[in-house]
Amino acid sequence: MAEHKHGSVDIKVQEKTFAGFIRMVTWGAGISIGILVFMALVNA
């Protein structure tokens, strides 16, 4: 069995995926808040 060295794995792909996920969540939250504000203004 090969010996594992802690911290030796390349995680660039995981970091890029996580950054994309955070960007998507941020955009989604912003769009949702914008839609709610628009709906509140239209119904007032």
FENCORVEN-V809897 format. One record per backbone hydrogen bond with DSSP energy under -1.0 kcal/mol. CO is the residue of the C=O (numbers start at 1). NH is the residue of the N-H. Records with the same first field share a line. If there is no record, write none. Layout:
CO = NH / NH
//
This chain:
5 = 8
11 = 15
12 = 16
13 = 17
14 = 18
15 = 19
16 = 20
17 = 21
18 = 22
19 = 23
20 = 24
21 = 25
22 = 26
23 = 27
24 = 28
25 = 29
26 = 30
27 = 31
28 = 32
29 = 33
30 = 34
31 = 35
32 = 36
33 = 37
34 = 38
35 = 39
36 = 40
37 = 41
38 = 42
39 = 43
//
